[in-house]
């Protein structure tokens, strides 16, 4: 079984530049209000569909509000066979502070 790694926003940005997938586990309203560019919202309802269609060898970045909830989610995804899973330290809040230009919103 693989384990996840914690990653800071700077390293995460580099990982995303290389084509990593990013999943956001925050609530729908927070996700719609702002998210990392290319992020997909992941919850219990769409998890089976995501897992079935995902490339388990590609890097996967898990994002939450502050970097706490993403850790058990990342561990779970690693247990499902994802080879390279990362939890974003500081979560979306720290990402938003460091990379305001790399956020998309539905109101834009």
N, CA, C and O atoms as CSV, one atom per row, in Angstrom:
chain,resi,resn,atom,element,x,y,z
A,1,UNK,N,N,0.844,-1.185,0.000
A,1,UNK,CA,C,0.000,0.000,0.000
A,1,UNK,C,C,0.882,1.239,0.000
A,1,UNK,O,O,1.855,1.329,0.748
A,2,UNK,N,N,0.529,2.176,-0.839
A,2,UNK,CA,C,1.253,3.439,-0.922
A,2,UNK,C,C,0.840,4.357,0.208
A,2,UNK,O,O,-0.223,4.192,0.806
A,3,UNK,N,N,1.683,5.317,0.489
A,3,UNK,CA,C,1.353,6.359,1.448
A,3,UNK,C,C,1.344,7.687,0.715
A,3,UNK,O,O,1.926,7.823,-0.361
A,4,UNK,N,N,0.680,8.660,1.310
A,4,UNK,CA,C,0.658,9.983,0.711
A,4,UNK,C,C,1.807,10.812,1.272
A,4,UNK,O,O,2.425,10.453,2.275
A,5,UNK,N,N,2.078,11.926,0.602
A,5,UNK,CA,C,3.086,12.871,1.070
A,5,UNK,C,C,2.416,14.221,1.246
A,5,UNK,O,O,1.497,14.570,0.505
A,6,UNK,N,N,2.878,14.974,2.225
A,6,UNK,CA,C,2.428,16.348,2.393
A,6,UNK,C,C,3.297,17.233,1.507
A,6,UNK,O,O,4.496,16.994,1.360
A,7,UNK,N,N,2.679,18.261,0.917
A,7,UNK,CA,C,3.392,19.101,-0.034
A,7,UNK,C,C,2.996,20.563,0.184
A,7,UNK,O,O,1.826,20.864,0.420
A,8,UNK,N,N,3.963,21.457,0.106
A,8,UNK,CA,C,3.694,22.880,0.271
A,8,UNK,C,C,3.166,23.461,-1.045
A,8,UNK,O,O,3.324,22.838,-2.096
A,9,UNK,N,N,2.546,24.639,-1.003
A,9,UNK,CA,C,1.972,25.212,-2.226
A,9,UNK,C,C,2.984,25.417,-3.360
A,9,UNK,O,O,2.643,25.216,-4.525
A,10,UNK,N,N,4.202,25.807,-3.044
A,10,UNK,CA,C,5.197,26.021,-4.097
A,10,UNK,C,C,5.496,24.719,-4.832
A,10,UNK,O,O,5.545,24.693,-6.062
A,11,UNK,N,N,5.693,23.646,-4.083
A,11,UNK,CA,C,5.942,22.340,-4.708
A,11,UNK,C,C,4.705,21.841,-5.436
A,11,UNK,O,O,4.808,21.202,-6.483
A,12,UNK,N,N,3.527,22.136,-4.877
A,12,UNK,CA,C,2.279,21.730,-5.528
A,12,UNK,C,C,2.102,22.453,-6.861
A,12,UNK,O,O,1.654,21.852,-7.838
A,13,UNK,N,N,2.450,23.735,-6.907
A,13,UNK,CA,C,2.345,24.489,-8.155
A,13,UNK,C,C,3.225,23.869,-9.231
A,13,UNK,O,O,2.818,23.762,-10.388
A,14,UNK,N,N,4.427,23.464,-8.851
A,14,UNK,CA,C,5.330,22.815,-9.807
A,14,UNK,C,C,4.740,21.482,-10.271
A,14,UNK,O,O,4.830,21.137,-11.449
A,15,UNK,N,N,4.148,20.749,-9.358
A,15,UNK,CA,C,3.529,19.465,-9.692
A,15,UNK,C,C,2.369,19.666,-10.672
A,15,UNK,O,O,2.197,18.887,-11.609
A,16,UNK,N,N,1.582,20.709,-10.450
A,16,UNK,CA,C,0.465,20.988,-11.352
A,16,UNK,C,C,0.958,21.409,-12.725
A,16,UNK,O,O,0.334,21.081,-13.735
A,17,UNK,N,N,2.065,22.127,-12.775
A,17,UNK,CA,C,2.653,22.503,-14.070
A,17,UNK,C,C,3.037,21.266,-14.876
A,17,UNK,O,O,3.066,21.301,-16.106
A,18,UNK,N,N,3.330,20.177,-14.173
A,18,UNK,CA,C,3.713,18.922,-14.827
A,18,UNK,C,C,2.500,18.052,-15.146
A,18,UNK,O,O,2.650,16.934,-15.637
A,19,UNK,N,N,1.293,18.564,-14.867
A,19,UNK,CA,C,0.088,17.838,-15.258
A,19,UNK,C,C,-0.581,17.005,-14.189
A,19,UNK,O,O,-1.399,16.144,-14.512
A,20,UNK,N,N,-0.261,17.232,-12.921
A,20,UNK,CA,C,-0.914,16.478,-11.851
A,20,UNK,C,C,-2.411,16.781,-11.818
A,20,UNK,O,O,-2.845,17.864,-12.209
A,21,UNK,N,N,-3.176,15.829,-11.356
A,21,UNK,CA,C,-4.602,16.007,-11.139
A,21,UNK,C,C,-4.800,16.583,-9.745
A,21,UNK,O,O,-4.131,16.167,-8.799
A,22,UNK,N,N,-5.719,17.542,-9.612
A,22,UNK,CA,C,-6.032,18.094,-8.294
A,22,UNK,C,C,-7.500,17.854,-7.988
A,22,UNK,O,O,-8.376,18.147,-8.802
A,23,UNK,N,N,-7.755,17.313,-6.798
A,23,UNK,CA,C,-9.121,17.111,-6.329
A,23,UNK,C,C,-9.329,17.946,-5.076
A,23,UNK,O,O,-8.439,18.063,-4.234
A,24,UNK,N,N,-10.507,18.518,-4.969
A,24,UNK,CA,C,-10.866,19.422,-3.880
A,24,UNK,C,C,-12.010,18.775,-3.114
A,24,UNK,O,O,-13.045,18.458,-3.700
A,25,UNK,N,N,-11.837,18.576,-1.818
A,25,UNK,CA,C,-12.849,17.884,-1.023
A,25,UNK,C,C,-13.706,18.836,-0.182
A,25,UNK,O,O,-14.445,18.394,0.697
A,26,UNK,N,N,-13.608,20.126,-0.447
A,26,UNK,CA,C,-14.427,21.095,0.292
A,26,UNK,C,C,-15.896,21.008,-0.144
A,26,UNK,O,O,-16.229,20.338,-1.122
A,27,UNK,N,N,-16.756,21.693,0.595
A,27,UNK,CA,C,-18.189,21.667,0.280
A,27,UNK,C,C,-18.461,22.345,-1.066
A,27,UNK,O,O,-17.636,23.127,-1.540
A,28,UNK,N,N,-19.612,22.052,-1.687
A,28,UNK,CA,C,-19.900,22.587,-3.023
A,28,UNK,C,C,-19.863,24.114,-3.107
A,28,UNK,O,O,-19.356,24.662,-4.085
A,29,UNK,N,N,-20.390,24.804,-2.100
A,29,UNK,CA,C,-20.427,26.265,-2.143
A,29,UNK,C,C,-19.017,26.855,-2.123
A,29,UNK,O,O,-18.734,27.792,-2.869
A,30,UNK,N,N,-18.143,26.329,-1.294
A,30,UNK,CA,C,-16.762,26.815,-1.231
A,30,UNK,C,C,-16.040,26.533,-2.538
A,30,UNK,O,O,-15.298,27.378,-3.039
A,31,UNK,N,N,-16.258,25.351,-3.086
A,31,UNK,CA,C,-15.636,24.982,-4.360
A,31,UNK,C,C,-16.073,25.931,-5.472
A,31,UNK,O,O,-15.242,26.389,-6.256
A,32,UNK,N,N,-17.362,26.228,-5.547
A,32,UNK,CA,C,-17.880,27.113,-6.585
A,32,UNK,C,C,-17.350,28.540,-6.416
A,32,UNK,O,O,-17.124,29.238,-7.404
A,33,UNK,N,N,-17.154,28.970,-5.177
A,33,UNK,CA,C,-16.690,30.330,-4.908
A,33,UNK,C,C,-15.224,30.531,-5.310
A,33,UNK,O,O,-14.819,31.648,-5.631
A,34,UNK,N,N,-14.436,29.464,-5.295
A,34,UNK,CA,C,-13.040,29.572,-5.694
A,34,UNK,C,C,-12.314,28.266,-5.483
A,34,UNK,O,O,-12.499,27.586,-4.473
A,35,UNK,N,N,-11.477,27.921,-6.460
A,35,UNK,CA,C,-10.750,26.647,-6.410
A,35,UNK,C,C,-9.470,26.780,-7.222
A,35,UNK,O,O,-9.325,27.694,-8.034
A,36,UNK,N,N,-8.557,25.869,-6.996
A,36,UNK,CA,C,-7.333,25.804,-7.784
A,36,UNK,C,C,-7.720,25.512,-9.233
A,36,UNK,O,O,-8.572,24.663,-9.497
A,37,UNK,N,N,-7.095,26.213,-10.156
A,37,UNK,CA,C,-7.368,26.000,-11.580
A,37,UNK,C,C,-7.212,24.510,-11.894
A,37,UNK,O,O,-6.242,23.884,-11.468
A,38,UNK,N,N,-8.138,23.958,-12.619
A,38,UNK,CA,C,-8.247,22.550,-13.054
A,38,UNK,C,C,-8.745,21.599,-11.962
A,38,UNK,O,O,-8.862,20.399,-12.211
A,39,UNK,N,N,-9.038,22.098,-10.772
A,39,UNK,CA,C,-9.483,21.205,-9.688
A,39,UNK,C,C,-10.836,20.586,-10.008
A,39,UNK,O,O,-11.699,21.204,-10.631
A,40,UNK,N,N,-10.989,19.350,-9.563
A,40,UNK,CA,C,-12.263,18.640,-9.641
A,40,UNK,C,C,-12.769,18.481,-8.214
A,40,UNK,O,O,-11.984,18.187,-7.313
A,41,UNK,N,N,-14.048,18.667,-7.998
A,41,UNK,CA,C,-14.597,18.453,-6.662
A,41,UNK,C,C,-14.806,16.964,-6.467
A,41,UNK,O,O,-15.330,16.271,-7.339
A,42,UNK,N,N,-14.388,16.487,-5.306
A,42,UNK,CA,C,-14.499,15.064,-4.993
A,42,UNK,C,C,-15.249,14.911,-3.680
A,42,UNK,O,O,-14.905,15.538,-2.678
A,43,UNK,N,N,-16.281,14.069,-3.693
A,43,UNK,CA,C,-17.031,13.768,-2.476
A,43,UNK,C,C,-17.441,12.301,-2.507
A,43,UNK,O,O,-17.109,11.574,-3.443
A,44,UNK,N,N,-18.155,11.878,-1.491
A,44,UNK,CA,C,-18.549,10.471,-1.412
A,44,UNK,C,C,-19.436,10.044,-2.569
A,44,UNK,O,O,-19.433,8.876,-2.959
A,45,UNK,N,N,-20.201,10.988,-3.122
A,45,UNK,CA,C,-21.105,10.637,-4.211
A,45,UNK,C,C,-20.377,10.356,-5.525
A,45,UNK,O,O,-20.749,9.432,-6.247
A,46,UNK,N,N,-19.347,11.137,-5.843
A,46,UNK,CA,C,-18.662,10.931,-7.121
A,46,UNK,C,C,-17.335,10.179,-6.996
A,46,UNK,O,O,-16.636,9.978,-7.989
A,47,UNK,N,N,-16.995,9.771,-5.794
A,47,UNK,CA,C,-15.736,9.040,-5.579
A,47,UNK,C,C,-15.630,7.769,-6.433
A,47,UNK,O,O,-14.603,7.582,-7.085
A,48,UNK,N,N,-16.639,6.888,-6.462
A,48,UNK,CA,C,-16.498,5.669,-7.273
A,48,UNK,C,C,-16.254,5.971,-8.753
A,48,UNK,O,O,-15.443,5.307,-9.400
A,49,UNK,N,N,-16.957,6.972,-9.285
A,49,UNK,CA,C,-16.781,7.347,-10.689
A,49,UNK,C,C,-15.375,7.906,-10.921
A,49,UNK,O,O,-14.733,7.575,-11.918
A,50,UNK,N,N,-14.898,8.747,-10.009
A,50,UNK,CA,C,-13.556,9.303,-10.137
A,50,UNK,C,C,-12.513,8.190,-10.130
A,50,UNK,O,O,-11.639,8.147,-10.997
A,51,UNK,N,N,-12.604,7.302,-9.165
A,51,UNK,CA,C,-11.628,6.213,-9.031
A,51,UNK,C,C,-11.636,5.334,-10.273
A,51,UNK,O,O,-10.576,4.934,-10.755
A,52,UNK,N,N,-12.821,5.030,-10.795
A,52,UNK,CA,C,-12.933,4.160,-11.972
A,52,UNK,C,C,-12.278,4.776,-13.204
A,52,UNK,O,O,-11.734,4.054,-14.040
A,53,UNK,N,N,-12.323,6.104,-13.325
A,53,UNK,CA,C,-11.802,6.740,-14.524
A,53,UNK,C,C,-10.428,7.364,-14.396
A,53,UNK,O,O,-9.885,7.871,-15.377
A,54,UNK,N,N,-9.864,7.335,-13.217
A,54,UNK,CA,C,-8.591,8.034,-12.978
A,54,UNK,C,C,-7.381,7.195,-13.364
A,54,UNK,O,O,-7.407,5.966,-13.316
A,55,UNK,N,N,-6.332,7.889,-13.745
A,55,UNK,CA,C,-5.033,7.257,-13.983
A,55,UNK,C,C,-4.346,7.141,-12.625
A,55,UNK,O,O,-3.891,8.141,-12.070
A,56,UNK,N,N,-4.270,5.946,-12.099
A,56,UNK,CA,C,-3.723,5.746,-10.749
A,56,UNK,C,C,-2.207,5.905,-10.687
A,56,UNK,O,O,-1.630,5.913,-9.600
A,57,UNK,N,N,-1.562,6.031,-11.839
A,57,UNK,CA,C,-0.113,6.245,-11.854
A,57,UNK,C,C,0.247,7.729,-11.913
A,57,UNK,O,O,1.392,8.099,-11.652
A,58,UNK,N,N,-0.712,8.572,-12.250
A,58,UNK,CA,C,-0.464,10.016,-12.360
A,58,UNK,C,C,-0.460,10.656,-10.972
A,58,UNK,O,O,-1.168,10.190,-10.079
A,59,UNK,N,N,0.319,11.706,-10.783
A,59,UNK,CA,C,0.315,12.411,-9.493
A,59,UNK,C,C,-1.074,12.974,-9.191
A,59,UNK,O,O,-1.763,13.476,-10.079
A,60,UNK,N,N,-1.468,12.880,-7.923
A,60,UNK,CA,C,-2.785,13.321,-7.476
A,60,UNK,C,C,-2.614,14.214,-6.257
A,60,UNK,O,O,-2.037,13.794,-5.254
A,61,UNK,N,N,-3.114,15.446,-6.337
A,61,UNK,CA,C,-3.035,16.413,-5.250
A,61,UNK,C,C,-4.413,16.564,-4.630
A,61,UNK,O,O,-5.389,16.822,-5.334
A,62,UNK,N,N,-4.498,16.404,-3.308
A,62,UNK,CA,C,-5.762,16.521,-2.587
A,62,UNK,C,C,-5.752,17.829,-1.798
A,62,UNK,O,O,-4.807,18.124,-1.067
A,63,UNK,N,N,-6.824,18.604,-1.965
A,63,UNK,CA,C,-6.935,19.925,-1.354
A,63,UNK,C,C,-8.197,20.000,-0.501
A,63,UNK,O,O,-9.246,19.476,-0.876
A,64,UNK,N,N,-8.080,20.663,0.659
A,64,UNK,CA,C,-9.235,20.958,1.502
A,64,UNK,C,C,-9.138,22.419,1.924
A,64,UNK,O,O,-8.515,23.217,1.223
A,65,UNK,N,N,-9.735,22.784,3.045
A,65,UNK,CA,C,-9.703,24.179,3.494
A,65,UNK,C,C,-8.315,24.600,3.986
A,65,UNK,O,O,-7.745,25.576,3.498
A,66,UNK,N,N,-7.775,23.851,4.960
A,66,UNK,CA,C,-6.523,24.245,5.620
A,66,UNK,C,C,-5.447,23.160,5.617
A,66,UNK,O,O,-4.393,23.343,6.226
A,67,UNK,N,N,-5.687,22.055,4.956
A,67,UNK,CA,C,-4.685,21.000,4.883
A,67,UNK,C,C,-4.835,19.906,5.921
A,67,UNK,O,O,-3.950,19.060,6.051
A,68,UNK,N,N,-5.936,19.902,6.664
A,68,UNK,CA,C,-6.146,18.868,7.673
A,68,UNK,C,C,-6.993,17.716,7.152
A,68,UNK,O,O,-6.592,16.557,7.257
A,69,UNK,N,N,-8.149,18.018,6.597
A,69,UNK,CA,C,-9.049,16.973,6.080
A,69,UNK,C,C,-8.475,16.271,4.862
A,69,UNK,O,O,-8.823,15.124,4.581
A,70,UNK,N,N,-7.603,16.951,4.143
A,70,UNK,CA,C,-7.028,16.332,2.944
A,70,UNK,C,C,-6.078,15.191,3.284
A,70,UNK,O,O,-5.845,14.320,2.446
A,71,UNK,N,N,-5.532,15.177,4.480
A,71,UNK,CA,C,-4.596,14.111,4.833
A,71,UNK,C,C,-5.256,12.733,4.911
A,71,UNK,O,O,-4.756,11.799,4.283
A,72,UNK,N,N,-6.362,12.562,5.658
A,72,UNK,CA,C,-7.007,11.247,5.626
A,72,UNK,C,C,-7.585,10.903,4.252
A,72,UNK,O,O,-7.616,9.734,3.866
A,73,UNK,N,N,-8.043,11.916,3.516
A,73,UNK,CA,C,-8.543,11.660,2.159
A,73,UNK,C,C,-7.409,11.174,1.264
A,73,UNK,O,O,-7.591,10.242,0.481
A,74,UNK,N,N,-6.250,11.796,1.373
A,74,UNK,CA,C,-5.088,11.377,0.581
A,74,UNK,C,C,-4.663,9.962,0.966
A,74,UNK,O,O,-4.322,9.153,0.103
A,75,UNK,N,N,-4.685,9.669,2.256
A,75,UNK,CA,C,-4.320,8.317,2.708
A,75,UNK,C,C,-5.298,7.287,2.138
A,75,UNK,O,O,-4.889,6.202,1.725
A,76,UNK,N,N,-6.574,7.625,2.115
A,76,UNK,CA,C,-7.575,6.717,1.560
A,76,UNK,C,C,-7.339,6.485,0.072
A,76,UNK,O,O,-7.381,5.345,-0.392
A,77,UNK,N,N,-7.093,7.550,-0.674
A,77,UNK,CA,C,-6.840,7.404,-2.109
A,77,UNK,C,C,-5.576,6.583,-2.359
A,77,UNK,O,O,-5.534,5.780,-3.291
A,78,UNK,N,N,-4.558,6.776,-1.542
A,78,UNK,CA,C,-3.343,5.965,-1.670
A,78,UNK,C,C,-3.667,4.491,-1.409
A,78,UNK,O,O,-3.120,3.609,-2.070
A,79,UNK,N,N,-4.551,4.226,-0.454
A,79,UNK,CA,C,-4.920,2.836,-0.143
A,79,UNK,C,C,-5.695,2.186,-1.278
A,79,UNK,O,O,-5.762,0.961,-1.372
A,80,UNK,N,N,-6.288,3.021,-2.151
A,80,UNK,CA,C,-7.031,2.494,-3.309
A,80,UNK,C,C,-6.116,2.203,-4.495
A,80,UNK,O,O,-6.571,1.750,-5.546
A,81,UNK,N,N,-4.824,2.468,-4.316
A,81,UNK,CA,C,-3.879,2.124,-5.370
A,81,UNK,C,C,-3.328,3.287,-6.157
A,81,UNK,O,O,-2.612,3.078,-7.136
A,82,UNK,N,N,-3.641,4.511,-5.759
A,82,UNK,CA,C,-3.024,5.660,-6.423
A,82,UNK,C,C,-1.563,5.698,-5.986
A,82,UNK,O,O,-1.258,5.669,-4.793
A,83,UNK,N,N,-0.678,5.762,-6.954
A,83,UNK,CA,C,0.750,5.590,-6.686
A,83,UNK,C,C,1.422,6.822,-6.100
A,83,UNK,O,O,2.368,6.695,-5.322
A,84,UNK,N,N,0.953,8.006,-6.454
A,84,UNK,CA,C,1.637,9.240,-6.065
A,84,UNK,C,C,0.585,10.248,-5.597
A,84,UNK,O,O,0.030,10.996,-6.401
A,85,UNK,N,N,0.318,10.260,-4.288
A,85,UNK,CA,C,-0.741,11.094,-3.723
A,85,UNK,C,C,-0.124,12.116,-2.777
A,85,UNK,O,O,0.755,11.801,-1.976
A,86,UNK,N,N,-0.615,13.361,-2.894
A,86,UNK,CA,C,-0.118,14.464,-2.077
A,86,UNK,C,C,-1.277,15.163,-1.389
A,86,UNK,O,O,-2.365,15.283,-1.953
A,87,UNK,N,N,-1.041,15.623,-0.170
A,87,UNK,CA,C,-1.973,16.466,0.570
A,87,UNK,C,C,-1.385,17.869,0.605
A,87,UNK,O,O,-0.222,18.050,0.963
A,88,UNK,N,N,-2.184,18.857,0.234
A,88,UNK,CA,C,-1.710,20.239,0.161
A,88,UNK,C,C,-1.660,20.864,1.550
A,88,UNK,O,O,-2.701,21.128,2.152
A,89,UNK,N,N,-0.454,21.100,2.057
A,89,UNK,CA,C,-0.289,21.779,3.347
A,89,UNK,C,C,-0.850,23.191,3.267
A,89,UNK,O,O,-0.586,23.916,2.307
A,90,UNK,N,N,-1.613,23.575,4.260
A,90,UNK,CA,C,-2.221,24.899,4.272
A,90,UNK,C,C,-3.502,24.972,3.482
A,90,UNK,O,O,-4.230,25.960,3.576
A,91,UNK,N,N,-3.794,23.945,2.704
A,91,UNK,CA,C,-5.029,23.849,1.948
A,91,UNK,C,C,-5.260,24.997,0.985
A,91,UNK,O,O,-4.340,25.723,0.608
A,92,UNK,N,N,-6.525,25.138,0.598
A,92,UNK,CA,C,-6.892,26.177,-0.354
A,92,UNK,C,C,-6.611,27.571,0.197
A,92,UNK,O,O,-6.259,28.475,-0.561
A,93,UNK,N,N,-6.761,27.754,1.503
A,93,UNK,CA,C,-6.551,29.080,2.089
A,93,UNK,C,C,-5.122,29.568,1.871
A,93,UNK,O,O,-4.916,30.723,1.499
A,94,UNK,N,N,-4.146,28.716,2.094
A,94,UNK,CA,C,-2.754,29.116,1.865
A,94,UNK,C,C,-2.476,29.254,0.371
A,94,UNK,O,O,-1.767,30.169,-0.048
A,95,UNK,N,N,-3.031,28.350,-0.431
A,95,UNK,CA,C,-2.871,28.443,-1.896
A,95,UNK,C,C,-3.391,29.798,-2.392
A,95,UNK,O,O,-2.733,30.466,-3.189
A,96,UNK,N,N,-4.563,30.192,-1.920
A,96,UNK,CA,C,-5.185,31.448,-2.351
A,96,UNK,C,C,-4.301,32.645,-2.007
A,96,UNK,O,O,-4.227,33.603,-2.776
A,97,UNK,N,N,-3.636,32.595,-0.866
A,97,UNK,CA,C,-2.731,33.687,-0.470
A,97,UNK,C,C,-1.502,33.740,-1.365
A,97,UNK,O,O,-1.056,34.820,-1.753
A,98,UNK,N,N,-0.956,32.578,-1.690
A,98,UNK,CA,C,0.292,32.525,-2.451
A,98,UNK,C,C,0.092,32.601,-3.963
A,98,UNK,O,O,0.963,33.100,-4.677
A,99,UNK,N,N,-1.037,32.116,-4.454
A,99,UNK,CA,C,-1.277,32.046,-5.904
A,99,UNK,C,C,-2.660,32.573,-6.285
A,99,UNK,O,O,-3.462,31.827,-6.847
A,100,UNK,N,N,-2.954,33.833,-5.994
A,100,UNK,CA,C,-4.295,34.349,-6.312
A,100,UNK,C,C,-4.635,34.302,-7.800
A,100,UNK,O,O,-5.811,34.258,-8.159
A,101,UNK,N,N,-3.639,34.311,-8.659
A,101,UNK,CA,C,-3.887,34.255,-10.102
A,101,UNK,C,C,-4.191,32.830,-10.576
A,101,UNK,O,O,-4.628,32.640,-11.711
A,102,UNK,N,N,-3.970,31.844,-9.734
A,102,UNK,CA,C,-4.196,30.453,-10.126
A,102,UNK,C,C,-5.451,29.891,-9.455
A,102,UNK,O,O,-5.490,28.752,-8.989
A,103,UNK,N,N,-6.475,30.753,-9.431
A,103,UNK,CA,C,-7.760,30.364,-8.852
A,103,UNK,C,C,-8.831,30.625,-9.900
A,103,UNK,O,O,-8.790,31.634,-10.605
A,104,UNK,N,N,-9.789,29.710,-9.997
A,104,UNK,CA,C,-10.932,29.966,-10.869
A,104,UNK,C,C,-12.191,29.993,-10.019
A,104,UNK,O,O,-12.302,29.308,-9.003
A,105,UNK,N,N,-13.125,30.798,-10.466
A,105,UNK,CA,C,-14.417,30.968,-9.782
A,105,UNK,C,C,-15.519,30.850,-10.826
A,105,UNK,O,O,-15.301,31.104,-12.011
A,106,UNK,N,N,-16.692,30.466,-10.373
A,106,UNK,CA,C,-17.817,30.376,-11.299
A,106,UNK,C,C,-18.392,31.729,-11.644
A,106,UNK,O,O,-19.095,31.850,-12.648
A,107,UNK,N,N,-18.120,32.764,-10.846
A,107,UNK,CA,C,-18.684,34.083,-11.114
A,107,UNK,C,C,-17.828,34.903,-12.073
A,107,UNK,O,O,-18.164,36.051,-12.362
A,108,UNK,N,N,-16.733,34.339,-12.571
A,108,UNK,CA,C,-15.835,35.082,-13.465
A,108,UNK,C,C,-16.164,34.744,-14.904
A,108,UNK,O,O,-15.526,35.261,-15.821
